[in-house]
């Protein structure tokens, strides 16, 4: 499969091999070099800022109680932010640790609980 880099100028060599070595974090694959999602990948070393926090997911914008999730916004220079959704805190911790290792200068902000009137994810 031909993976597409989400950041112009951040292309990695041999993404197929890197992807095969990646760990599964729910619906994403995360290696020591990149996070893979929806046919694209984001090199971890290109991440300059991370904002994560609790939120809710409401399928089909339905009313009522939503599913608790973690929303993670990954910022890279010269590209649109990438937003990932994880259900388990252990998955969030693993992702944040990989980012810290690959991009030690990245600003990592863990926001408060978004369930009290925060925005619903679709």
C-alpha positions as CSV (number, residue, x, y, z in Angstrom):
1,X,0.0,0.0,0.0
2,X,1.3,3.5,-0.8
3,X,1.1,5.5,2.4
4,X,0.7,9.3,2.0
5,X,2.6,11.6,4.3
6,X,0.3,14.1,6.1
7,X,3.2,16.6,6.3
8,X,4.8,17.9,3.2
9,X,8.6,17.4,3.3
10,X,8.3,14.8,6.1
11,X,8.2,11.7,4.0
12,X,9.8,8.5,5.5
13,X,11.6,5.8,3.6
14,X,10.1,2.3,3.5
15,X,6.8,3.1,5.2
16,X,5.5,-0.4,4.4
17,X,8.2,-2.0,6.6
18,X,7.8,0.6,9.3
19,X,4.0,0.1,9.3
20,X,4.4,-3.7,9.6
21,X,6.6,-3.2,12.7
22,X,4.1,-0.7,14.3
23,X,2.0,-1.5,17.4
24,X,-1.8,-1.4,17.2
25,X,-3.4,1.3,19.3
26,X,-7.0,0.8,18.8
27,X,-7.8,1.9,15.2
28,X,-4.3,3.3,14.6
29,X,-0.9,1.9,14.1
30,X,2.0,3.6,15.9
31,X,5.7,2.8,15.3
32,X,8.7,4.5,16.7
33,X,8.7,6.8,13.6
34,X,5.0,7.5,12.7
35,X,1.4,7.2,13.4
36,X,-0.7,5.6,10.6
37,X,-4.3,6.4,10.0
38,X,-6.8,6.4,7.0
39,X,-4.1,5.6,4.4
40,X,-1.9,8.4,5.7
41,X,0.9,8.7,8.2
42,X,2.3,11.5,10.4
43,X,6.0,11.3,11.2
44,X,6.3,11.7,15.0
45,X,9.5,13.8,14.8
46,X,7.5,16.5,12.9
47,X,5.0,17.0,15.7
48,X,5.6,20.3,17.5
49,X,2.5,20.4,19.8
50,X,0.0,18.0,21.2
51,X,-3.2,18.7,23.0
52,X,-5.2,15.9,24.5
53,X,-8.2,15.7,26.7
54,X,-11.3,13.9,27.6
55,X,-14.3,14.3,25.3
56,X,-17.4,12.4,24.2
57,X,-18.3,10.7,21.0
58,X,-21.9,10.8,19.9
59,X,-22.5,8.5,16.9
60,X,-24.7,10.1,14.3
61,X,-24.9,13.3,16.4
62,X,-27.6,11.7,18.6
63,X,-28.6,13.2,21.8
64,X,-28.1,11.5,25.2
65,X,-25.0,10.1,26.8
66,X,-22.0,9.9,24.5
67,X,-19.2,7.5,24.7
68,X,-16.2,8.7,26.7
69,X,-13.1,9.1,24.5
70,X,-9.7,11.0,24.4
71,X,-9.3,13.5,21.7
72,X,-5.7,14.2,20.6
73,X,-4.7,17.1,18.4
74,X,-1.3,16.8,16.7
75,X,0.2,20.0,15.3
76,X,2.9,20.1,12.7
77,X,4.4,23.1,10.9
78,X,2.9,23.9,7.5
79,X,0.0,21.4,7.7
80,X,-3.5,21.1,9.1
81,X,-3.7,19.6,12.6
82,X,-4.4,15.8,12.8
83,X,-7.1,14.8,15.3
84,X,-7.1,11.3,16.6
85,X,-9.7,9.6,18.9
86,X,-8.8,6.9,21.4
87,X,-11.0,5.1,23.9
88,X,-8.5,3.8,26.4
89,X,-6.2,5.9,28.6
90,X,-3.4,3.3,28.2
91,X,-3.5,3.9,24.4
92,X,-3.2,7.6,25.0
93,X,-0.2,7.1,27.3
94,X,1.6,4.9,24.8
95,X,1.0,7.5,22.0
96,X,2.2,10.4,24.1
97,X,5.3,8.4,25.2
98,X,6.2,7.6,21.5
99,X,5.8,11.3,20.6
100,X,8.1,12.4,23.6
101,X,10.7,9.9,22.4
102,X,10.7,11.0,18.7
103,X,10.1,14.7,19.2
104,X,11.5,15.8,22.6
105,X,10.9,19.5,21.9
106,X,7.1,19.0,21.3
107,X,4.8,20.9,23.7
108,X,2.4,18.3,25.2
109,X,-0.6,19.7,26.9
110,X,-3.2,17.5,28.6
111,X,-6.4,19.4,28.9
112,X,-9.1,18.9,31.6
113,X,-12.2,16.8,31.5
114,X,-14.2,17.8,28.4
115,X,-17.4,16.0,29.4
116,X,-18.8,19.0,31.2
117,X,-20.2,20.9,28.3
118,X,-17.3,20.2,25.9
119,X,-17.9,19.7,22.2
120,X,-19.2,16.5,20.9
121,X,-17.3,14.6,18.3
122,X,-19.0,13.3,15.3
